[in-house]
Amino acid sequence: MCMNLALHRRVDARSKNVVIFIAAMLVGIMAYTGELGYTPVVLVLLLIAVVIGKYGSK
């Protein structure tokens, strides 16, 4: 059971890191192009990362 919990936490951390990376890439695209249309997508991705971080390890 302990090994399963450790694996679950590792997957949650990886998932959160992937979501944050995608959000950061979109912020980079927004900065490069000057297009602010991706802002809601970035905010949703960051909210998903927070939810994964808060509730994913339980």
CHARMM internal coordinates of N, CA and C (Angstrom, degrees):
IC EDIT
DIST 1 N 1 CA 1.4508
DIST 1 CA 1 C 1.5175
ANGL 1 N 1 CA 1 C 111.36
DIST 1 C 2 N 1.3188
ANGL 1 CA 1 C 2 N 117.32
DIHE 1 N 1 CA 1 C 2 N -38.85
DIST 2 N 2 CA 1.4664
ANGL 1 C 2 N 2 CA 121.47
DIHE 1 CA 1 C 2 N 2 CA -179.04
DIST 2 CA 2 C 1.5271
ANGL 2 N 2 CA 2 C 110.93
DIHE 1 C 2 N 2 CA 2 C -64.72
DIST 2 C 3 N 1.3408
ANGL 2 CA 2 C 3 N 116.52
DIHE 2 N 2 CA 2 C 3 N -38.88
DIST 3 N 3 CA 1.4586
ANGL 2 C 3 N 3 CA 120.26
DIHE 2 CA 2 C 3 N 3 CA 179.23
DIST 3 CA 3 C 1.5232
ANGL 3 N 3 CA 3 C 110.46
DIHE 2 C 3 N 3 CA 3 C -65.72
DIST 3 C 4 N 1.3259
ANGL 3 CA 3 C 4 N 116.51
DIHE 3 N 3 CA 3 C 4 N -38.27
DIST 4 N 4 CA 1.4545
ANGL 3 C 4 N 4 CA 120.91
DIHE 3 CA 3 C 4 N 4 CA 177.92
DIST 4 CA 4 C 1.5243
ANGL 4 N 4 CA 4 C 110.67
DIHE 3 C 4 N 4 CA 4 C -63.27
DIST 4 C 5 N 1.3220
ANGL 4 CA 4 C 5 N 117.30
DIHE 4 N 4 CA 4 C 5 N -40.71
DIST 5 N 5 CA 1.4612
ANGL 4 C 5 N 5 CA 121.35
DIHE 4 CA 4 C 5 N 5 CA 179.04
DIST 5 CA 5 C 1.5274
ANGL 5 N 5 CA 5 C 111.08
DIHE 4 C 5 N 5 CA 5 C -65.28
DIST 5 C 6 N 1.3310
ANGL 5 CA 5 C 6 N 117.22
DIHE 5 N 5 CA 5 C 6 N -41.62
DIST 6 N 6 CA 1.4660
ANGL 5 C 6 N 6 CA 120.93
DIHE 5 CA 5 C 6 N 6 CA 178.30
DIST 6 CA 6 C 1.5229
ANGL 6 N 6 CA 6 C 110.73
DIHE 5 C 6 N 6 CA 6 C -63.63
DIST 6 C 7 N 1.3164
ANGL 6 CA 6 C 7 N 116.88
DIHE 6 N 6 CA 6 C 7 N -41.75
DIST 7 N 7 CA 1.4668
ANGL 6 C 7 N 7 CA 120.81
DIHE 6 CA 6 C 7 N 7 CA 178.43
DIST 7 CA 7 C 1.5225
ANGL 7 N 7 CA 7 C 110.00
DIHE 6 C 7 N 7 CA 7 C -64.99
DIST 7 C 8 N 1.3290
ANGL 7 CA 7 C 8 N 116.67
DIHE 7 N 7 CA 7 C 8 N -40.79
DIST 8 N 8 CA 1.4656
ANGL 7 C 8 N 8 CA 121.10
DIHE 7 CA 7 C 8 N 8 CA 179.47
DIST 8 CA 8 C 1.5302
ANGL 8 N 8 CA 8 C 110.76
DIHE 7 C 8 N 8 CA 8 C -62.21
DIST 8 C 9 N 1.3323
ANGL 8 CA 8 C 9 N 117.18
DIHE 8 N 8 CA 8 C 9 N -42.31
DIST 9 N 9 CA 1.4654
ANGL 8 C 9 N 9 CA 120.41
DIHE 8 CA 8 C 9 N 9 CA 178.78
DIST 9 CA 9 C 1.5200
ANGL 9 N 9 CA 9 C 111.27
DIHE 8 C 9 N 9 CA 9 C -65.86
DIST 9 C 10 N 1.3450
ANGL 9 CA 9 C 10 N 117.26
DIHE 9 N 9 CA 9 C 10 N -38.26
DIST 10 N 10 CA 1.4557
ANGL 9 C 10 N 10 CA 120.85
DIHE 9 CA 9 C 10 N 10 CA 179.78
DIST 10 CA 10 C 1.5235
ANGL 10 N 10 CA 10 C 110.66
DIHE 9 C 10 N 10 CA 10 C -65.23
DIST 10 C 11 N 1.3293
ANGL 10 CA 10 C 11 N 117.36
DIHE 10 N 10 CA 10 C 11 N -41.11
DIST 11 N 11 CA 1.4655
ANGL 10 C 11 N 11 CA 121.37
DIHE 10 CA 10 C 11 N 11 CA 178.71
DIST 11 CA 11 C 1.5173
ANGL 11 N 11 CA 11 C 109.83
DIHE 10 C 11 N 11 CA 11 C -65.77
DIST 11 C 12 N 1.3462
ANGL 11 CA 11 C 12 N 117.42
DIHE 11 N 11 CA 11 C 12 N -41.77
DIST 12 N 12 CA 1.4598
ANGL 11 C 12 N 12 CA 120.17
DIHE 11 CA 11 C 12 N 12 CA 178.26
DIST 12 CA 12 C 1.5254
ANGL 12 N 12 CA 12 C 111.16
DIHE 11 C 12 N 12 CA 12 C -61.84
DIST 12 C 13 N 1.3186
ANGL 12 CA 12 C 13 N 117.65
DIHE 12 N 12 CA 12 C 13 N -43.07
DIST 13 N 13 CA 1.4643
ANGL 12 C 13 N 13 CA 120.77
DIHE 12 CA 12 C 13 N 13 CA 179.56
DIST 13 CA 13 C 1.5243
ANGL 13 N 13 CA 13 C 110.17
DIHE 12 C 13 N 13 CA 13 C -64.21
DIST 13 C 14 N 1.3166
ANGL 13 CA 13 C 14 N 116.85
DIHE 13 N 13 CA 13 C 14 N -41.49
DIST 14 N 14 CA 1.4635
ANGL 13 C 14 N 14 CA 120.32
DIHE 13 CA 13 C 14 N 14 CA 179.34
DIST 14 CA 14 C 1.5132
ANGL 14 N 14 CA 14 C 110.25
DIHE 13 C 14 N 14 CA 14 C -65.20
DIST 14 C 15 N 1.3281
ANGL 14 CA 14 C 15 N 117.74
DIHE 14 N 14 CA 14 C 15 N -42.90
DIST 15 N 15 CA 1.4642
ANGL 14 C 15 N 15 CA 121.14
DIHE 14 CA 14 C 15 N 15 CA 179.55
DIST 15 CA 15 C 1.5265
ANGL 15 N 15 CA 15 C 110.56
DIHE 14 C 15 N 15 CA 15 C -61.56
DIST 15 C 16 N 1.3212
ANGL 15 CA 15 C 16 N 115.98
DIHE 15 N 15 CA 15 C 16 N -43.42
DIST 16 N 16 CA 1.4629
ANGL 15 C 16 N 16 CA 120.13
DIHE 15 CA 15 C 16 N 16 CA 179.33
DIST 16 CA 16 C 1.5241
ANGL 16 N 16 CA 16 C 110.35
DIHE 15 C 16 N 16 CA 16 C -63.23
DIST 16 C 17 N 1.3229
ANGL 16 CA 16 C 17 N 117.14
DIHE 16 N 16 CA 16 C 17 N -41.76
DIST 17 N 17 CA 1.4606
ANGL 16 C 17 N 17 CA 120.55
DIHE 16 CA 16 C 17 N 17 CA 179.49
DIST 17 CA 17 C 1.5214
ANGL 17 N 17 CA 17 C 111.42
DIHE 16 C 17 N 17 CA 17 C -64.45
DIST 17 C 18 N 1.3151
ANGL 17 CA 17 C 18 N 117.65
DIHE 17 N 17 CA 17 C 18 N -37.95
DIST 18 N 18 CA 1.4649
ANGL 17 C 18 N 18 CA 120.83
DIHE 17 CA 17 C 18 N 18 CA 178.76
DIST 18 CA 18 C 1.5259
ANGL 18 N 18 CA 18 C 110.25
DIHE 17 C 18 N 18 CA 18 C -65.69
DIST 18 C 19 N 1.3208
ANGL 18 CA 18 C 19 N 116.99
DIHE 18 N 18 CA 18 C 19 N -43.74
DIST 19 N 19 CA 1.4667
ANGL 18 C 19 N 19 CA 120.39
DIHE 18 CA 18 C 19 N 19 CA 179.85
DIST 19 CA 19 C 1.5268
ANGL 19 N 19 CA 19 C 110.50
DIHE 18 C 19 N 19 CA 19 C -63.40
DIST 19 C 20 N 1.3278
ANGL 19 CA 19 C 20 N 117.25
DIHE 19 N 19 CA 19 C 20 N -43.08
DIST 20 N 20 CA 1.4678
ANGL 19 C 20 N 20 CA 120.49
DIHE 19 CA 19 C 20 N 20 CA 178.76
DIST 20 CA 20 C 1.5247
ANGL 20 N 20 CA 20 C 110.69
DIHE 19 C 20 N 20 CA 20 C -65.28
DIST 20 C 21 N 1.3320
ANGL 20 CA 20 C 21 N 117.93
DIHE 20 N 20 CA 20 C 21 N -38.09
DIST 21 N 21 CA 1.4624
ANGL 20 C 21 N 21 CA 121.14
DIHE 20 CA 20 C 21 N 21 CA 177.99
DIST 21 CA 21 C 1.5254
ANGL 21 N 21 CA 21 C 110.79
DIHE 20 C 21 N 21 CA 21 C -62.70
DIST 21 C 22 N 1.3287
ANGL 21 CA 21 C 22 N 117.13
DIHE 21 N 21 CA 21 C 22 N -43.98
DIST 22 N 22 CA 1.4700
ANGL 21 C 22 N 22 CA 120.23
DIHE 21 CA 21 C 22 N 22 CA 179.38
DIST 22 CA 22 C 1.5273
ANGL 22 N 22 CA 22 C 110.18
DIHE 21 C 22 N 22 CA 22 C -63.73
DIST 22 C 23 N 1.3303
ANGL 22 CA 22 C 23 N 116.68
DIHE 22 N 22 CA 22 C 23 N -41.23
DIST 23 N 23 CA 1.4704
ANGL 22 C 23 N 23 CA 119.92
DIHE 22 CA 22 C 23 N 23 CA 177.88
DIST 23 CA 23 C 1.5257
ANGL 23 N 23 CA 23 C 110.44
DIHE 22 C 23 N 23 CA 23 C -62.45
DIST 23 C 24 N 1.3329
ANGL 23 CA 23 C 24 N 116.84
DIHE 23 N 23 CA 23 C 24 N -41.49
DIST 24 N 24 CA 1.4613
ANGL 23 C 24 N 24 CA 120.45
DIHE 23 CA 23 C 24 N 24 CA 179.12
DIST 24 CA 24 C 1.5316
ANGL 24 N 24 CA 24 C 111.41
DIHE 23 C 24 N 24 CA 24 C -64.83
DIST 24 C 25 N 1.3140
ANGL 24 CA 24 C 25 N 116.54
DIHE 24 N 24 CA 24 C 25 N -37.99
DIST 25 N 25 CA 1.4697
ANGL 24 C 25 N 25 CA 119.57
DIHE 24 CA 24 C 25 N 25 CA 177.15
DIST 25 CA 25 C 1.5239
ANGL 25 N 25 CA 25 C 110.49
DIHE 24 C 25 N 25 CA 25 C -63.50
DIST 25 C 26 N 1.3210
ANGL 25 CA 25 C 26 N 117.08
DIHE 25 N 25 CA 25 C 26 N -41.80
DIST 26 N 26 CA 1.4627
ANGL 25 C 26 N 26 CA 119.56
DIHE 25 CA 25 C 26 N 26 CA 178.07
DIST 26 CA 26 C 1.5258
ANGL 26 N 26 CA 26 C 111.57
DIHE 25 C 26 N 26 CA 26 C -65.54
DIST 26 C 27 N 1.3306
ANGL 26 CA 26 C 27 N 117.44
DIHE 26 N 26 CA 26 C 27 N -36.89
DIST 27 N 27 CA 1.4675
ANGL 26 C 27 N 27 CA 120.29
DIHE 26 CA 26 C 27 N 27 CA 176.03
DIST 27 CA 27 C 1.5280
ANGL 27 N 27 CA 27 C 109.52
DIHE 26 C 27 N 27 CA 27 C -63.51
DIST 27 C 28 N 1.3226
ANGL 27 CA 27 C 28 N 117.30
DIHE 27 N 27 CA 27 C 28 N -40.13
DIST 28 N 28 CA 1.4629
ANGL 27 C 28 N 28 CA 121.04
DIHE 27 CA 27 C 28 N 28 CA 176.93
DIST 28 CA 28 C 1.5197
ANGL 28 N 28 CA 28 C 111.84
DIHE 27 C 28 N 28 CA 28 C -62.32
DIST 28 C 29 N 1.3217
ANGL 28 CA 28 C 29 N 116.62
DIHE 28 N 28 CA 28 C 29 N -41.38
DIST 29 N 29 CA 1.4673
ANGL 28 C 29 N 29 CA 120.42
DIHE 28 CA 28 C 29 N 29 CA 177.63
DIST 29 CA 29 C 1.5276
ANGL 29 N 29 CA 29 C 110.07
DIHE 28 C 29 N 29 CA 29 C -64.58
DIST 29 C 30 N 1.3432
ANGL 29 CA 29 C 30 N 115.65
DIHE 29 N 29 CA 29 C 30 N -41.68
DIST 30 N 30 CA 1.4657
ANGL 29 C 30 N 30 CA 119.39
DIHE 29 CA 29 C 30 N 30 CA 178.59
DIST 30 CA 30 C 1.5219
ANGL 30 N 30 CA 30 C 110.88
DIHE 29 C 30 N 30 CA 30 C -61.92
DIST 30 C 31 N 1.3251
ANGL 30 CA 30 C 31 N 116.97
DIHE 30 N 30 CA 30 C 31 N -42.39
DIST 31 N 31 CA 1.4665
ANGL 30 C 31 N 31 CA 120.38
DIHE 30 CA 30 C 31 N 31 CA -179.40
DIST 31 CA 31 C 1.5246
ANGL 31 N 31 CA 31 C 110.86
DIHE 30 C 31 N 31 CA 31 C -67.08
DIST 31 C 32 N 1.3287
ANGL 31 CA 31 C 32 N 117.09
DIHE 31 N 31 CA 31 C 32 N -39.02
DIST 32 N 32 CA 1.4638
ANGL 31 C 32 N 32 CA 120.82
DIHE 31 CA 31 C 32 N 32 CA -177.36
DIST 32 CA 32 C 1.5254
ANGL 32 N 32 CA 32 C 111.79
DIHE 31 C 32 N 32 CA 32 C -70.41
DIST 32 C 33 N 1.3270
ANGL 32 CA 32 C 33 N 117.02
DIHE 32 N 32 CA 32 C 33 N -42.29
DIST 33 N 33 CA 1.4644
ANGL 32 C 33 N 33 CA 120.39
DIHE 32 CA 32 C 33 N 33 CA -175.20
DIST 33 CA 33 C 1.5210
ANGL 33 N 33 CA 33 C 113.38
DIHE 32 C 33 N 33 CA 33 C -91.97
DIST 33 C 34 N 1.3282
ANGL 33 CA 33 C 34 N 117.07
DIHE 33 N 33 CA 33 C 34 N -18.31
DIST 34 N 34 CA 1.4599
ANGL 33 C 34 N 34 CA 119.69
DIHE 33 CA 33 C 34 N 34 CA -176.01
DIST 34 CA 34 C 1.5174
ANGL 34 N 34 CA 34 C 112.24
DIHE 33 C 34 N 34 CA 34 C 78.81
DIST 34 C 35 N 1.3221
ANGL 34 CA 34 C 35 N 116.91
DIHE 34 N 34 CA 34 C 35 N 7.99
DIST 35 N 35 CA 1.4652
ANGL 34 C 35 N 35 CA 122.81
DIHE 34 CA 34 C 35 N 35 CA -179.35
DIST 35 CA 35 C 1.5251
ANGL 35 N 35 CA 35 C 109.38
DIHE 34 C 35 N 35 CA 35 C -88.22
DIST 35 C 36 N 1.3146
ANGL 35 CA 35 C 36 N 117.25
DIHE 35 N 35 CA 35 C 36 N 122.20
DIST 36 N 36 CA 1.4588
ANGL 35 C 36 N 36 CA 121.02
DIHE 35 CA 35 C 36 N 36 CA -179.80
DIST 36 CA 36 C 1.5255
ANGL 36 N 36 CA 36 C 112.25
DIHE 35 C 36 N 36 CA 36 C -99.45
DIST 36 C 37 N 1.3126
ANGL 36 CA 36 C 37 N 117.48
DIHE 36 N 36 CA 36 C 37 N 10.53
DIST 37 N 37 CA 1.4577
ANGL 36 C 37 N 37 CA 121.38
DIHE 36 CA 36 C 37 N 37 CA -178.31
DIST 37 CA 37 C 1.5136
ANGL 37 N 37 CA 37 C 114.02
DIHE 36 C 37 N 37 CA 37 C -69.06
DIST 37 C 38 N 1.3288
ANGL 37 CA 37 C 38 N 117.04
DIHE 37 N 37 CA 37 C 38 N -18.71
DIST 38 N 38 CA 1.4646
ANGL 37 C 38 N 38 CA 120.38
DIHE 37 CA 37 C 38 N 38 CA -179.60
DIST 38 CA 38 C 1.5276
ANGL 38 N 38 CA 38 C 112.81
DIHE 37 C 38 N 38 CA 38 C -85.80
DIST 38 C 39 N 1.3185
ANGL 38 CA 38 C 39 N 118.21
DIHE 38 N 38 CA 38 C 39 N -2.27
DIST 39 N 39 CA 1.4640
ANGL 38 C 39 N 39 CA 121.76
DIHE 38 CA 38 C 39 N 39 CA -175.42
DIST 39 CA 39 C 1.5368
ANGL 39 N 39 CA 39 C 113.18
DIHE 38 C 39 N 39 CA 39 C -56.10
DIST 39 C 40 N 1.3258
ANGL 39 CA 39 C 40 N 120.17
DIHE 39 N 39 CA 39 C 40 N -45.76
DIST 40 N 40 CA 1.4709
ANGL 39 C 40 N 40 CA 118.84
DIHE 39 CA 39 C 40 N 40 CA 178.40
DIST 40 CA 40 C 1.5312
ANGL 40 N 40 CA 40 C 112.65
DIHE 39 C 40 N 40 CA 40 C -62.21
DIST 40 C 41 N 1.3222
ANGL 40 CA 40 C 41 N 116.88
DIHE 40 N 40 CA 40 C 41 N -36.71
DIST 41 N 41 CA 1.4712
ANGL 40 C 41 N 41 CA 120.65
DIHE 40 CA 40 C 41 N 41 CA 178.58
DIST 41 CA 41 C 1.5192
ANGL 41 N 41 CA 41 C 110.09
DIHE 40 C 41 N 41 CA 41 C -64.16
DIST 41 C 42 N 1.3267
ANGL 41 CA 41 C 42 N 116.68
DIHE 41 N 41 CA 41 C 42 N -43.71
DIST 42 N 42 CA 1.4613
ANGL 41 C 42 N 42 CA 121.17
DIHE 41 CA 41 C 42 N 42 CA 179.16
DIST 42 CA 42 C 1.5253
ANGL 42 N 42 CA 42 C 110.40
DIHE 41 C 42 N 42 CA 42 C -62.33
DIST 42 C 43 N 1.3130
ANGL 42 CA 42 C 43 N 117.15
DIHE 42 N 42 CA 42 C 43 N -43.66
DIST 43 N 43 CA 1.4565
ANGL 42 C 43 N 43 CA 120.62
DIHE 42 CA 42 C 43 N 43 CA 179.69
DIST 43 CA 43 C 1.5280
ANGL 43 N 43 CA 43 C 111.51
DIHE 42 C 43 N 43 CA 43 C -63.70
DIST 43 C 44 N 1.3165
ANGL 43 CA 43 C 44 N 117.39
DIHE 43 N 43 CA 43 C 44 N -40.28
DIST 44 N 44 CA 1.4653
ANGL 43 C 44 N 44 CA 120.65
DIHE 43 CA 43 C 44 N 44 CA 177.41
DIST 44 CA 44 C 1.5244
ANGL 44 N 44 CA 44 C 110.83
DIHE 43 C 44 N 44 CA 44 C -65.37
DIST 44 C 45 N 1.3307
ANGL 44 CA 44 C 45 N 117.68
DIHE 44 N 44 CA 44 C 45 N -41.90
DIST 45 N 45 CA 1.4659
ANGL 44 C 45 N 45 CA 120.50
DIHE 44 CA 44 C 45 N 45 CA 178.64
DIST 45 CA 45 C 1.5217
ANGL 45 N 45 CA 45 C 111.61
DIHE 44 C 45 N 45 CA 45 C -63.34
DIST 45 C 46 N 1.3173
ANGL 45 CA 45 C 46 N 117.04
DIHE 45 N 45 CA 45 C 46 N -40.60
DIST 46 N 46 CA 1.4602
ANGL 45 C 46 N 46 CA 119.72
DIHE 45 CA 45 C 46 N 46 CA 177.89
DIST 46 CA 46 C 1.5246
ANGL 46 N 46 CA 46 C 111.13
DIHE 45 C 46 N 46 CA 46 C -67.81
DIST 46 C 47 N 1.3074
ANGL 46 CA 46 C 47 N 117.64
DIHE 46 N 46 CA 46 C 47 N -35.93
DIST 47 N 47 CA 1.4605
ANGL 46 C 47 N 47 CA 120.97
DIHE 46 CA 46 C 47 N 47 CA 175.75
DIST 47 CA 47 C 1.5311
ANGL 47 N 47 CA 47 C 110.76
DIHE 46 C 47 N 47 CA 47 C -64.67
DIST 47 C 48 N 1.3194
ANGL 47 CA 47 C 48 N 117.00
DIHE 47 N 47 CA 47 C 48 N -40.64
DIST 48 N 48 CA 1.4675
ANGL 47 C 48 N 48 CA 120.96
DIHE 47 CA 47 C 48 N 48 CA 176.32
DIST 48 CA 48 C 1.5218
ANGL 48 N 48 CA 48 C 110.57
DIHE 47 C 48 N 48 CA 48 C -62.27
DIST 48 C 49 N 1.3403
ANGL 48 CA 48 C 49 N 117.26
DIHE 48 N 48 CA 48 C 49 N -41.27
DIST 49 N 49 CA 1.4628
ANGL 48 C 49 N 49 CA 120.63
DIHE 48 CA 48 C 49 N 49 CA 178.74
DIST 49 CA 49 C 1.5238
ANGL 49 N 49 CA 49 C 111.08
DIHE 48 C 49 N 49 CA 49 C -62.57
DIST 49 C 50 N 1.3214
ANGL 49 CA 49 C 50 N 117.11
DIHE 49 N 49 CA 49 C 50 N -39.58
DIST 50 N 50 CA 1.4684
ANGL 49 C 50 N 50 CA 120.95
DIHE 49 CA 49 C 50 N 50 CA 178.35
DIST 50 CA 50 C 1.5286
ANGL 50 N 50 CA 50 C 110.30
DIHE 49 C 50 N 50 CA 50 C -65.23
DIST 50 C 51 N 1.3242
ANGL 50 CA 50 C 51 N 116.82
DIHE 50 N 50 CA 50 C 51 N -42.70
DIST 51 N 51 CA 1.4654
ANGL 50 C 51 N 51 CA 120.60
DIHE 50 CA 50 C 51 N 51 CA 179.44
DIST 51 CA 51 C 1.5177
ANGL 51 N 51 CA 51 C 110.53
DIHE 50 C 51 N 51 CA 51 C -64.51
DIST 51 C 52 N 1.3282
ANGL 51 CA 51 C 52 N 118.20
DIHE 51 N 51 CA 51 C 52 N -42.87
DIST 52 N 52 CA 1.4661
ANGL 51 C 52 N 52 CA 121.38
DIHE 51 CA 51 C 52 N 52 CA 176.72
DIST 52 CA 52 C 1.5221
ANGL 52 N 52 CA 52 C 109.98
DIHE 51 C 52 N 52 CA 52 C -60.38
DIST 52 C 53 N 1.3119
ANGL 52 CA 52 C 53 N 116.89
DIHE 52 N 52 CA 52 C 53 N -43.54
DIST 53 N 53 CA 1.4550
ANGL 52 C 53 N 53 CA 120.19
DIHE 52 CA 52 C 53 N 53 CA -179.43
DIST 53 CA 53 C 1.5212
ANGL 53 N 53 CA 53 C 113.18
DIHE 52 C 53 N 53 CA 53 C -66.95
DIST 53 C 54 N 1.3162
ANGL 53 CA 53 C 54 N 116.35
DIHE 53 N 53 CA 53 C 54 N -36.57
DIST 54 N 54 CA 1.4596
ANGL 53 C 54 N 54 CA 119.65
DIHE 53 CA 53 C 54 N 54 CA -176.05
DIST 54 CA 54 C 1.5228
ANGL 54 N 54 CA 54 C 112.64
DIHE 53 C 54 N 54 CA 54 C -81.60
DIST 54 C 55 N 1.3106
ANGL 54 CA 54 C 55 N 117.44
DIHE 54 N 54 CA 54 C 55 N -44.75
DIST 55 N 55 CA 1.4601
ANGL 54 C 55 N 55 CA 121.26
DIHE 54 CA 54 C 55 N 55 CA -172.19
DIST 55 CA 55 C 1.5344
ANGL 55 N 55 CA 55 C 113.15
DIHE 54 C 55 N 55 CA 55 C -106.99
DIST 55 C 56 N 1.3118
ANGL 55 CA 55 C 56 N 117.81
DIHE 55 N 55 CA 55 C 56 N -10.39
DIST 56 N 56 CA 1.4581
ANGL 55 C 56 N 56 CA 119.97
DIHE 55 CA 55 C 56 N 56 CA -175.33
DIST 56 CA 56 C 1.5101
ANGL 56 N 56 CA 56 C 114.54
DIHE 55 C 56 N 56 CA 56 C -70.48
DIST 56 C 57 N 1.3088
ANGL 56 CA 56 C 57 N 119.03
DIHE 56 N 56 CA 56 C 57 N -30.20
DIST 57 N 57 CA 1.4512
ANGL 56 C 57 N 57 CA 120.31
DIHE 56 CA 56 C 57 N 57 CA -174.77
DIST 57 CA 57 C 1.5280
ANGL 57 N 57 CA 57 C 113.11
DIHE 56 C 57 N 57 CA 57 C -90.99
DIST 57 C 58 N 1.3140
ANGL 57 CA 57 C 58 N 118.28
DIHE 57 N 57 CA 57 C 58 N 2.30
DIST 58 N 58 CA 1.4748
ANGL 57 C 58 N 58 CA 120.37
DIHE 57 CA 57 C 58 N 58 CA -179.28
DIST 58 CA 58 C 1.4894
ANGL 58 N 58 CA 58 C 112.37
DIHE 57 C 58 N 58 CA 58 C -87.83
END
COOR INIT
IC SEED 1 N 1 CA 1 C
IC BUILD
